[in-house]
Every structure is written in structure tokens, then in C-alpha cells.
Amino acid sequence: MKRFLTVDDIGDLKAALAEAQQVKKTPFAWQDLGRNKTIILVFFNSSLRTRLSSQKAAQNLGMNTMVLNINEDSWKLETEMGVVMDGDKSEHLREAIPVIGSYCDIIGVRSFARFESRDFDYQETILNQFIQYSGRPVISLESATRHPCQAFADLITIEEHKTVARPKVVLSWAPHPKALPQAVPNSFAEWMKAADVDFVITCPEGYDLAPDIMQGAHLERDQRKAFEGADFIYAKNWSSFEQYGKILSKDRSWTVDAEHMSWTNNAKFMHCLPVRRNMIVSDEVIDSPNSLVIPEAANRVVSAQVVMKRMLESL
């Protein structure tokens, strides 16, 4: 494996899930793979789960880890080509990336959408420069448009907690005070469409995801109808794709509370975290026995370790 950006990069999902369970049972069985190997984790944006889970996964594999917080630990970096660098950016990614690559064997990159230009974000301008110029395998630790490590962990969690062979999984938009990117819902939708689940997206008008993400997914505007018979509810906010980066609604009737969960088939609740309590989900739901947010977060180590293991095996 040379890169991990989308569900297509993981290959056969059944094989990936079986490997994930093996890794979870014996996390230290492949430490020889990572001995004398180094991973650099580059963060353009802050993180809790992604940083800690990625470091833990690498350490489980015996790797050395280095973390670089851009704009805090390094020069400010210019990301666009052809600009006159007469501002506050002291170094260009074009030089920084091959330098980073010369110090490691694998690179992980976290770079959020900027909401300045949909084309810039959806072309994955920053992430693709790492792929083009580093000469190393690259893991997306959340990019402008995808969060594959999270979606893989979500699928592992669903596989572990499902009670029927083909569960109904609902991705529900929920309100939020800030404009959030589409990366998590995009990846979740991609992975659920590839998995053996009955997948439904429910969101207000104006909040459809990108056309290629929506294709093949069942869209239900009525949140109550979408929740009926659901086995898993994945609540997440995202800003508008069509009116890019805009907040069109803060309708609290979409907040997942006990009444919403009563419409389901005793569904499990999921969220990637961090979560705005009583905006995205009520206290009573996230603190209930049916909440999977903590085991879901724990599985972030497993998903990252499977990906790193495969990359080490391909070196």
C-alpha cells in the first residue's frame, strides 16, 4: 500500500476487517516490521484522537514517531504554486515536503478544508503535493474531503456491534454553531456504500453531499422516516457543499435525542468526536448504554495500525 485516502485504497473490505480483528487481538505481533523505521505525522490542524491513535498504532508496530505541527513547530508554509512569497510564509511546501520525506519511511498528513475555494479543497491541493513530492507512502489523517482512518474505524465498530447480518445504518445531519467540512460524512458514506449495510443519508435541503458521494446512497429528507428500523445512527454536522462552506440551518429539531432514538430499532449511537453536546446529540443519548463513541474512538488505533502495517509490508 502506497497511499491511504479513500475506501478504494484498502481493497477487499472483508479481508481488511479480518485483519483489523487480528491486529486488535495481538497488537504487538508485528513490531519487527517497524523496527528502525520512522513515521512523521504532519498536522496543519489540531487533533486529539488522530494524533494519539496514530502515534499509538505506530509504536505498536515498533516504529519511531515524529510529530510536526505546522505553524507551531516549523516555518509558516506556502501551499500554492506560482505565488510571490513576499508575505509571512517563509518556506514552500515544494521544498519542505521532500525534506520531510528524506527523514522518514511513511508520512501521515492532516489538512482540513479551508472553505476559501471548493476547487482548491476538492482537488486536495495540499495532500496531493505530499504524494507527488515526498517519495514516501502517505496516509490521510483527514484531508479537505476525506477522513478514511475514521471511516475504517467506524466500519470496524459496526462489524463488532451489529446484531443482524445486514444492519440499517443512517447518517444524519445535525446542527452545529460553526461551519464544518464534509470530510467525515464523505468518507463514512463511501465506506458504508462499499460495505454490506442498508445505508441511508438524511439531511435538510441544501445539505446534500457531493454528487459522487450521494450516488448510490438512499436519501431520505424526513429524519423520522430515515430513523425507522435503524440499527446504527451516525450523527454528524457538515456545511453546505452546493453553497460551499455555508451554514444554511441550525434547526435543533435535528438534534439526536431520546425521542429520535425511540424511532429506531434500539439503535446504537455513533459520532467521530469531538461532539457538541445538546447540539449534535443530547446528554441522555451520548451517555446511554447504546452509545458507541468511546469504543469507536478506541478503534482508531486499530484502523491506523492496519494501514501502517500494510505500508510497512510494501516497503
C-alpha positions as CSV (number, residue, x, y, z in Angstrom):
1,M,0.0,0.0,0.0
2,K,1.5,3.3,-1.1
3,R,-1.3,5.7,-0.1
4,F,-4.5,5.7,2.0
5,L,-7.0,8.3,1.0
6,T,-10.3,6.5,0.1
7,V,-12.1,3.2,0.6
8,D,-10.6,2.0,-2.7
9,D,-7.1,2.0,-1.2
10,I,-8.0,-0.6,1.4
11,G,-9.0,-3.3,-1.1
12,D,-11.4,-6.1,0.0
13,L,-13.3,-5.0,3.0
14,K,-13.9,-8.4,4.4
15,A,-10.1,-9.1,4.4
16,A,-9.5,-5.7,5.9
17,L,-12.0,-6.3,8.7
18,A,-10.5,-9.7,9.4
19,E,-7.0,-8.2,9.6
20,A,-8.3,-5.5,11.9
21,Q,-9.6,-8.1,14.3
22,Q,-6.3,-9.9,14.2
23,V,-4.4,-6.6,14.9
24,K,-6.8,-5.8,17.8
25,K,-6.2,-9.2,19.4
26,T,-2.4,-9.2,19.1
27,P,-1.4,-5.5,18.6
28,F,2.4,-6.1,19.2
29,A,2.8,-9.1,17.0
30,W,4.4,-7.1,14.1
31,Q,7.0,-5.0,16.0
32,D,9.8,-6.3,13.8
33,L,8.1,-4.7,10.8
34,G,8.6,-1.2,12.2
35,R,12.0,-1.6,13.8
36,N,14.3,1.1,12.6
37,K,11.5,2.7,10.6
38,T,10.2,6.2,11.1
39,I,6.8,7.8,10.6
40,I,6.3,11.6,10.5
41,L,2.8,12.9,11.4
42,V,2.3,16.3,9.9
43,F,-0.6,18.3,11.4
44,F,-1.8,21.5,9.7
45,N,-4.8,21.4,12.1
46,S,-5.2,20.4,15.8
47,S,-6.1,16.9,16.8
48,L,-6.7,14.6,19.8
49,R,-7.8,11.1,18.6
50,T,-6.0,11.2,15.3
51,R,-2.7,12.3,16.8
52,L,-2.8,9.9,19.8
53,S,-4.2,6.9,17.9
54,S,-1.7,7.3,15.0
55,Q,1.3,7.5,17.5
56,K,0.0,4.5,19.4
57,A,-0.5,2.5,16.2
58,A,3.0,3.3,15.0
59,Q,4.5,2.4,18.4
60,N,2.6,-0.9,18.5
61,L,4.4,-1.7,15.2
62,G,7.8,-0.8,16.6
63,M,8.2,2.5,14.7
64,N,9.8,5.7,15.7
65,T,7.4,8.6,15.5
66,M,7.9,12.3,14.9
67,V,5.1,14.9,15.1
68,L,5.3,18.2,13.2
69,N,2.6,20.8,14.0
70,I,2.8,23.2,11.1
71,N,2.9,26.9,12.0
72,E,3.8,26.0,15.6
73,D,6.9,23.8,15.3
74,S,8.1,25.0,11.9
75,W,8.2,27.9,9.5
76,K,4.9,29.0,8.1
77,L,4.5,27.1,4.8
78,E,3.2,28.4,1.4
79,T,0.9,25.9,-0.2
80,E,0.1,27.4,-3.6
81,M,2.4,27.3,-6.7
82,G,3.4,30.4,-8.7
83,V,3.0,32.9,-5.8
84,V,5.4,35.7,-5.0
85,M,6.4,34.8,-1.4
86,D,6.6,38.3,0.0
87,G,4.2,37.7,2.9
88,D,4.5,35.9,6.2
89,K,5.3,32.4,4.6
90,S,9.0,31.6,4.9
91,E,9.1,28.2,3.2
92,H,7.2,26.5,0.4
93,L,5.7,23.0,0.6
94,R,7.7,22.2,-2.6
95,E,10.9,22.2,-0.6
96,A,9.5,21.2,2.8
97,I,7.9,18.0,1.6
98,P,10.9,16.3,0.1
99,V,12.9,17.3,3.1
100,I,10.3,15.7,5.4
101,G,10.4,12.6,3.1
102,S,14.1,12.3,3.5
103,Y,13.7,11.9,7.3
104,C,11.2,9.1,7.3
105,D,9.7,6.0,5.7
106,I,6.0,6.9,6.0
107,I,4.1,10.2,6.2
108,G,0.7,11.0,7.7
109,V,-0.9,14.3,6.8
110,R,-3.8,16.1,8.4
111,S,-5.1,19.2,6.5
112,F,-8.6,20.5,6.7
113,A,-10.8,22.2,4.2
114,R,-10.1,26.0,4.1
115,F,-13.5,27.0,2.7
116,E,-11.8,29.6,0.6
117,S,-12.3,27.7,-2.7
118,R,-14.2,24.5,-3.3
119,D,-11.9,23.7,-6.2
120,F,-8.8,24.1,-4.0
121,D,-10.2,21.9,-1.3
122,Y,-11.7,19.2,-3.5
123,Q,-8.6,18.9,-5.6
124,E,-6.8,18.0,-2.3
125,T,-4.1,20.5,-3.2
126,I,-2.0,20.1,-0.1
127,L,-2.4,16.3,0.3
128,N,-1.5,15.6,-3.3
129,Q,1.7,17.6,-3.0
130,F,2.8,15.2,-0.3
131,I,2.0,12.3,-2.6
132,Q,3.8,13.9,-5.5
133,Y,6.9,15.3,-3.9
134,S,7.7,13.2,-0.8
135,G,8.7,9.9,-2.4
136,R,7.0,8.1,0.6
137,P,3.8,6.3,1.3
138,V,1.2,8.8,2.5
139,I,-1.7,8.3,4.9
140,S,-4.5,10.8,5.1
141,L,-5.1,11.7,8.7
142,E,-8.1,13.8,7.5
143,S,-7.9,15.9,4.4
144,A,-10.1,18.6,3.0
145,T,-12.6,16.0,1.6
146,R,-12.0,12.6,3.3
147,H,-11.2,11.0,6.7
148,P,-10.5,7.4,5.8
149,C,-9.0,6.3,9.2
150,Q,-12.1,7.4,10.9
151,A,-14.4,5.7,8.4
152,F,-12.5,2.4,8.7
153,A,-12.7,2.6,12.5
154,D,-16.5,3.2,12.1
155,L,-16.9,0.1,10.0
156,I,-14.9,-2.0,12.4
157,T,-17.2,-0.7,15.2
158,I,-20.3,-1.6,13.3
159,E,-19.0,-5.0,12.4
160,E,-18.3,-5.7,16.1
161,H,-21.7,-4.5,17.4
162,K,-24.2,-5.5,14.7
163,T,-26.9,-7.9,15.7
164,V,-28.2,-8.7,12.1
165,A,-26.2,-9.7,9.0
166,R,-27.1,-6.5,7.1
167,P,-27.8,-3.7,9.5
168,K,-29.5,-0.4,8.6
169,V,-27.1,2.5,9.1
170,V,-28.2,6.1,9.0
171,L,-26.0,9.1,8.5
172,S,-27.9,12.0,10.0
173,W,-27.1,15.7,9.6
174,A,-27.3,17.6,12.9
175,P,-26.9,21.3,13.8
176,H,-23.7,23.0,14.8
177,P,-22.7,26.6,15.5
178,K,-19.7,26.5,13.2
179,A,-19.2,25.6,9.5
180,L,-17.7,22.1,9.4
181,P,-16.1,20.3,6.4
182,Q,-17.7,17.4,4.6
183,A,-14.6,15.1,5.2
184,V,-16.1,12.8,7.8
185,P,-19.6,12.3,6.2
186,N,-17.9,11.9,2.7
187,S,-15.7,9.1,4.0
188,F,-18.5,7.5,6.1
189,A,-20.8,7.4,3.1
190,E,-18.1,6.0,0.8
191,W,-17.3,3.2,3.2
192,M,-20.9,2.4,4.0
193,K,-21.8,2.2,0.3
194,A,-18.9,-0.3,-0.1
195,A,-20.0,-2.3,2.9
196,D,-22.8,-4.8,3.3
197,V,-25.2,-2.5,5.0
198,D,-28.6,-0.8,4.3
199,F,-27.3,2.8,4.1
200,V,-29.4,5.9,4.4
201,I,-28.5,9.6,4.4
202,T,-30.9,12.1,6.0
203,C,-30.3,15.9,5.8
204,P,-32.2,19.1,5.2
205,E,-32.5,20.7,1.8
206,G,-29.2,22.3,0.8
207,Y,-27.1,19.8,2.6
208,D,-26.6,17.1,0.0
209,L,-23.0,15.9,-0.2
210,A,-21.1,16.0,-3.4
211,P,-22.9,14.2,-6.3
212,D,-20.4,11.3,-6.5
213,I,-20.9,10.7,-2.7
214,M,-24.6,10.8,-2.9
215,Q,-24.7,8.5,-5.9
216,G,-25.8,5.0,-4.7
217,A,-26.9,6.2,-1.3
218,H,-30.6,6.3,-0.3
219,L,-31.5,9.9,0.6
220,E,-34.5,10.5,2.9
221,R,-35.4,14.1,3.8
222,D,-37.7,13.1,6.6
223,Q,-35.5,12.3,9.5
224,R,-38.1,10.3,11.3
225,K,-38.7,8.0,8.3
226,A,-34.9,7.6,7.9
227,F,-34.6,6.5,11.6
228,E,-37.3,3.9,11.4
229,G,-35.9,0.5,11.9
230,A,-32.3,1.8,12.1
231,D,-29.6,-0.3,13.8
232,F,-27.0,2.4,13.9
233,I,-27.4,6.2,13.9
234,Y,-24.3,8.2,12.9
235,A,-24.9,11.9,13.7
236,K,-22.7,14.5,12.1
237,N,-22.8,18.1,11.1
238,W,-21.4,19.4,7.8
239,S,-21.7,22.6,5.9
240,S,-23.3,23.0,2.5
241,F,-21.5,21.6,-0.5
242,E,-23.6,23.5,-3.1
243,Q,-23.3,26.8,-1.2
244,Y,-19.8,25.8,-0.3
245,G,-18.9,26.2,3.4
246,K,-22.2,27.9,4.3
247,I,-24.4,27.3,7.3
248,L,-27.9,27.2,6.0
249,S,-29.6,25.9,9.1
250,K,-29.2,25.4,12.9
251,D,-32.5,23.7,13.3
252,R,-32.4,22.0,16.7
253,S,-35.2,19.6,15.7
254,W,-32.4,17.6,14.0
255,T,-30.5,17.1,17.3
256,V,-30.5,13.4,18.1
257,D,-32.2,12.9,21.5
258,A,-34.1,10.1,23.2
259,E,-37.2,10.7,21.1
260,H,-35.3,10.4,17.9
261,M,-33.7,7.2,19.1
262,S,-37.1,5.8,20.0
263,W,-37.9,5.8,16.3
264,T,-35.1,3.2,15.7
265,N,-34.6,-0.5,16.2
266,N,-32.9,0.1,19.6
267,A,-30.1,1.6,17.5
268,K,-26.5,2.2,18.6
269,F,-25.4,5.9,18.5
270,M,-22.1,6.8,16.8
271,H,-20.1,10.0,16.3
272,C,-16.5,10.7,15.4
273,L,-15.9,13.1,18.3
274,P,-15.3,15.8,19.4
275,V,-19.1,16.4,19.7
276,R,-21.1,19.4,20.7
277,R,-23.4,18.1,23.4
278,N,-27.1,19.1,23.2
279,M,-26.4,20.4,19.7
280,I,-25.5,17.2,17.8
281,V,-26.7,14.8,20.4
282,S,-28.4,15.1,23.8
283,D,-26.6,14.1,27.0
284,E,-29.1,11.2,27.6
285,V,-28.2,9.6,24.2
286,I,-24.4,10.0,24.2
287,D,-24.2,8.8,27.9
288,S,-26.6,5.9,27.3
289,P,-25.5,2.2,27.1
290,N,-26.2,2.3,23.4
291,S,-23.6,5.0,22.8
292,L,-20.5,3.6,20.9
293,V,-18.5,6.8,20.8
294,I,-15.7,5.5,23.1
295,P,-15.2,2.1,21.5
296,E,-15.4,3.8,18.2
297,A,-12.6,6.1,19.2
298,A,-10.6,3.2,20.5
299,N,-10.8,1.5,17.1
300,R,-9.0,4.4,15.6
301,V,-5.8,2.8,16.8
302,V,-6.8,-0.5,15.0
303,S,-7.7,1.2,11.7
304,A,-4.4,3.2,11.7
305,Q,-2.4,0.2,12.6
306,V,-3.8,-2.0,9.8
307,V,-2.9,0.8,7.3
308,M,0.6,1.3,8.7
309,K,1.2,-2.4,8.8
310,R,0.3,-2.8,5.1
311,M,2.5,0.1,4.2
312,L,5.5,-1.4,6.1
313,E,4.9,-4.7,4.4
314,S,5.1,-2.9,1.0
315,L,8.4,-1.1,1.7
